[in-house]
C-alpha cells in the first residue's frame, strides 16, 4: 500500500450542537490520508489509476457544507464518499478539527480522527 495525504484543508462551516454554531459558523481544518496500491499509477502516469487528490478535496468541501451536530458524523460521511468515488482506495483516515471551539477555555482546536477501510 502507498499513501496520499491532503493536509490542512481550511474551510468555514456550520457544525455544532449549539444553535449559534449553525448560524455563526467556525473555522475548520481537515486532513485526509488514503492508502491504495499505486504501482500501476506510478508506471502508467494516468490519473484514472490513482487516488485523485482533486476528487478527495472536492468530497471534503462538499461534505463540510452539510451541517452536522458532530464532527464524527462529518468525518464518516467524508470517508464513505471517498470509498464510493475512488475504487482504488483501500483504507484511510479523516481528521476533522474545529479551530478555536466554544468550550469556555483557551483551546486551539478539537478534532476527531476517523479510520476507515473497505
C-alpha positions in Angstrom: 0.0 0.0 0.0 1.0 3.6 -0.7 -0.2 6.8 0.9 -1.7 10.0 -0.5 -2.2 12.8 2.1 -4.0 16.1 2.0 -3.0 18.2 4.9 -4.6 21.3 6.5 -7.6 21.8 4.2 -9.0 25.0 5.6 -12.8 25.6 5.5 -15.5 27.7 7.1 -18.5 25.6 8.1 -21.6 25.4 10.3 -21.3 22.3 12.5 -22.1 22.0 16.2 -24.6 21.2 18.8 -25.2 24.8 19.8 -27.7 26.8 17.8 -25.3 29.7 17.5 -22.7 27.4 15.8 -25.1 26.6 13.0 -25.7 30.3 12.4 -22.3 31.9 13.0 -20.1 29.1 11.8 -16.5 28.4 12.6 -13.1 27.7 11.0 -12.2 24.0 10.4 -9.2 22.0 9.3 -9.4 18.7 7.6 -6.6 16.2 7.0 -7.2 13.1 4.8 -4.8 10.2 4.3 -5.7 7.4 2.0 -3.9 4.1 1.3 -4.1 2.5 -2.1 -1.9 0.3 -4.4 -0.3 2.9 -6.6 2.2 0.9 -8.6 0.0 0.9 -11.6 -0.3 4.7 -11.5 3.4 5.1 -10.9 4.0 3.1 -14.2 1.1 4.3 -16.3 1.2 8.0 -15.4 -2.6 8.0 -15.8 -5.0 9.8 -13.4 -7.5 7.0 -13.5 -5.0 4.7 -11.9 -4.5 6.7 -8.7 -6.5 8.1 -5.8 -7.0 11.6 -7.3 -6.4 14.2 -4.6 -8.6 16.7 -6.5 -11.5 14.3 -6.0 -10.7 13.9 -2.3 -10.6 17.7 -1.9 -13.9 18.1 -3.7 -15.5 15.5 -1.4 -14.2 17.2 1.7 -15.5 20.6 0.5 -19.0 19.2 -0.4 -19.4 17.3 2.9 -18.3 20.1 5.0 -21.1 22.2 3.5 -23.7 19.8 5.1 -24.3 21.0 8.6 -23.9 18.3 11.3 -24.0 18.4 15.1 -21.0 16.1 15.5 -17.6 16.1 13.9 -17.7 12.3 13.9 -20.7 12.4 11.6 -18.9 14.7 9.1 -15.8 12.5 9.2 -17.8 9.4 8.5 -19.6 11.0 5.5 -16.2 12.1 4.0 -14.8 8.6 4.5 -17.8 6.9 2.9 -17.8 9.3 -0.1 -14.1 8.6 -0.7 -14.6 4.8 -0.7 -17.6 5.2 -3.0 -15.9 7.5 -5.5 -12.3 6.3 -5.6 -12.3 2.5 -6.0 -8.5 2.1 -5.6 -8.6 3.4 -2.0 -8.4 0.6 0.4 -8.3 2.4 3.7 -7.6 5.7 5.3 -8.0 8.3 7.9 -10.0 11.6 8.1 -9.3 14.2 10.8 -11.8 17.0 11.2 -10.8 19.8 13.6 -12.8 22.7 14.8 -10.5 25.7 15.3 -11.0 27.8 18.5 -14.0 25.8 19.7 -16.6 27.5 22.0 -15.9 25.4 25.1 -15.2 28.1 27.7 -11.4 27.8 27.6 -8.4 28.6 25.6 -8.2 25.7 23.2 -6.5 25.9 19.8 -8.8 23.2 18.3 -10.6 20.0 19.0 -10.5 17.1 16.5 -12.0 13.8 15.6 -9.9 11.1 13.9 -12.0 8.6 11.9 -10.3 5.5 10.5 -12.0 3.7 7.6 -11.4 0.7 5.3 -13.2 -1.5 2.7 
